[in-house]
């Protein structure tokens, strides 16, 4: 019975250690996530700019077609 309790304590300690390592690893990957978010935000802003330019061109062309 004593051996079973010791085995359970060792297993719980091992799981705790693995959990701590995963938490620390995830925390250090936060910088990577921030870089990805900044890159995606820049891409979004560029696409937004392109969309409004294209929309303006389309509206000008539609206006010219209405005049004809």
C-alpha positions as CSV (number, residue, x, y, z in Angstrom):
1,X,0.0,0.0,0.0
2,X,2.9,2.3,0.9
3,X,4.4,1.7,-2.6
4,X,1.2,2.6,-4.3
5,X,1.0,5.9,-2.5
6,X,4.6,6.7,-3.4
7,X,3.9,5.8,-7.0
8,X,0.9,8.1,-7.1
9,X,2.9,10.9,-5.5
10,X,5.6,10.5,-8.1
11,X,3.1,10.5,-11.0
12,X,1.3,13.6,-9.7
13,X,4.7,15.3,-9.3
14,X,5.6,14.3,-12.9
15,X,2.3,15.6,-14.2
16,X,2.8,18.9,-12.4
17,X,6.2,19.3,-13.8
18,X,5.0,18.6,-17.3
19,X,2.2,21.1,-16.8
20,X,4.6,23.7,-15.6
21,X,6.9,23.2,-18.6
22,X,4.0,23.5,-21.0
23,X,2.8,26.7,-19.3
24,X,6.2,28.3,-19.5
25,X,6.7,27.2,-23.1
26,X,3.3,28.7,-24.0
27,X,4.2,32.0,-22.3
28,X,7.4,32.3,-24.3
29,X,5.5,31.7,-27.5
30,X,3.4,34.8,-26.8
31,X,6.0,37.0,-28.5
32,X,5.6,34.9,-31.6
33,X,1.8,35.4,-31.5
34,X,2.2,39.1,-31.1
35,X,4.4,39.3,-34.2
36,X,1.9,37.3,-36.2
37,X,-0.9,39.5,-35.0
38,X,1.0,42.7,-36.0
39,X,1.7,41.2,-39.5
40,X,-1.9,40.2,-40.0
41,X,-3.0,43.6,-38.9
42,X,-0.7,45.3,-41.4
43,X,-2.0,43.0,-44.2
44,X,-5.6,43.7,-43.2
45,X,-4.9,47.5,-43.4
46,X,-3.3,47.1,-46.8
47,X,-6.2,45.1,-48.1
48,X,-8.6,47.6,-46.7
49,X,-6.8,50.4,-48.5
50,X,-6.8,48.5,-51.8
51,X,-10.5,47.8,-51.4
52,X,-11.4,51.4,-51.0
53,X,-9.2,52.4,-53.9
54,X,-10.9,49.8,-56.1
55,X,-14.3,50.8,-54.8
56,X,-13.6,54.4,-55.8
57,X,-12.5,53.4,-59.3
58,X,-15.6,51.3,-59.7
59,X,-17.8,54.2,-58.6
60,X,-16.1,56.5,-61.1
61,X,-16.6,54.0,-63.9
62,X,-20.3,53.5,-62.9
63,X,-20.8,57.3,-62.9
64,X,-19.2,57.6,-66.4
65,X,-21.5,54.8,-67.7
66,X,-24.6,56.6,-66.3
67,X,-23.6,59.7,-68.1
68,X,-23.6,58.0,-71.5
